[in-house]
Amino acid sequence: MQLLEQIFSLLLQPRKVVITTHQKPDGDAMGSSLGLYHFLIQFGHSVTVISPTNWASFLNWMPGTKQVLDYERQTEEADKAIDGADWIFCLDFNTLNRTKRMEQKLENATAQRILIDHHQEPQTEKFAYGVSDTTKSSTCEMVYDFIEDSGY
C-alpha cells in the first residue's frame, strides 16, 4: 500500500469515484463518507457513495444521505458504479469482508482501492493507496486530515 499523500497531485483530474464503508454504518462511517463526497465533487469528480447495507435513520440529517446507495436494495446501480470507477475509497473498515455482500465485487474491481481507516490490522495488500492510523479517534478526523494535508 502506497502512501495516501501520493494521490494529492491527482485530485484535480476528474475521475469516477466510489466511496464505501462498513456494513450497518455508524456516524463515523457515514460522516466520513459524506465529508469526503462533498470535498471530491468540488473538483468535478463523479462520486457515488455506497453503503453495503441500510443505516440507522437518525443519520439521515447528514447532507447527502439521500444520494447514498444501499447495496442490498440497489445492487444493480451500485455494481454499475463500482464497475465504472477509477478510484474506490474504503472508509472506516480494515478488511474487505466488513462490506458483507460487496466483498467479492470490491475484490474483483479494476479501480484502485484507497484506504482511510483507524482500525487495527488492515488488509494492506488489497489497497493501492492508503493510511491506517490506530491513534486517530475516528475516520472523520482522518478525512479532515486528508483534506487539510492535500492543500485544497
N, C-alpha and C positions, 0 to 999 in steps of 0.2 A: 504494500500500500504506500503510495507516494504522498508527500505532504500536501495538505489541503491548500496551502498558500500557492501552490503551482497553478491553480486554476484562476487566480485573481486576474491575470492578464487576458484570460479567455472570456471573462464576464461580459465584455462589450460586444461579443459576436453572438447575435441571437441564435438560440437553439431551441429544440423541442425538449422540454424538461418535465419529468415526473418527480413528484415529492411523495414519499410514503413513510409510514411509521408502523409501529407495532399494532397488533390486534387489540380491540377494545381501547382505543387511545384515551389517555387521560389529558389533563390540562397542559402538561408539558409537551406531550406528543402533538396535540392539536395546535397549541400555541406556537411551537417552534416551526411546525409545517406551514402554518398560515403566515407567520412572520417572514419566513424565507420566500414564500409565494409573493407577498407584497413587495419584497425587495427585488426579486428577479424580474417581475413584469415591468419594472421601470426601465429595464434595458432592452425591452422588445422581445424577450423570450416568450415562447408559448408554453405556459405552465399548467399542468394538471396535478391536483392533489388527490391522492387515492388513499383511503383508509381500508385496511384489509377486512374490516368488519364495521358494524354500526358503532356509534359512540353515544355517550350519555347526553340527553337533551339539554342538560344545564351548560353544555359547552357551546350551544348554538348562538350565544350572544356574540361570539367572536366574528369579526368581519371576514367574510369569505367562506363560512361553513356551508352556505347554500350551494356553493360550487364544488364542494368535496364529493368525490365519488365513493360510494360504498361498494367495495369489490364484490361482496356476496350478492348484492342486489343489482349491480350494474357491471357485471363481469365482462360482457362483450365490449362495452365502451371503454372500460379500464384496460382490457387486453390490447385494444387498438392503440391507446395512448402509450402503453409500455412498448409495444412493437415499434412504434414510430419515434421513440425517444432517443435523444443523443446522450442525455445525462439522466440518471435516476439517483436523486438524493434520498438516502436512507437515514431517517432521523429517529433518535431515541430508542434504538434497538441495536443489539450487538451481533446477532446471528439471524440469518435469513428465515430460519424456522419460526421466528416470532411473528411472521406475517401470515401464518395459517395457510390458507389455500393459495395465497400468492407466491409462496416459496418457490415452486417449480418455475413459474413464469418469470420471476426475478432472476433465478439461477440461469435460465436459458436466454435472457435478454441480451441483445447485442450492444445496448447502451453501456456507457461507463457508469459503474456504480460508485457513488460518493458517500462516505460515512461521516456523520456528525453524531457522536454519542458519548455518554458518560458512564456506561456500564462496564463491568469487568469482563475480561477475556473475549475481546472482539474477534470475529472470524475474518481477520485482516486479509487473508488470501482471496476473499470474494470481492474486494473493493479496489478500484483503480487508484482512488484518492481518498483521503480522509483524516480524521482526527478522532481519537478516543482518549478522553481525559477523565479519570475517576475522581479527580479533585474538584471538578465542577459540580455545582449544585443542581444543574438542570441542562437539558439540551437547549432550552430557550436562552440561557446565558451563553451557551456556545454559539448559537446562531447570531446573537448580538455581537459577540467577539468576532465572528466571521465577517459580519457587515463592517464593523469598525476597522478591522485589520485590512480589509480589502481596499480601504481608502476611498470608498464611494459613499 
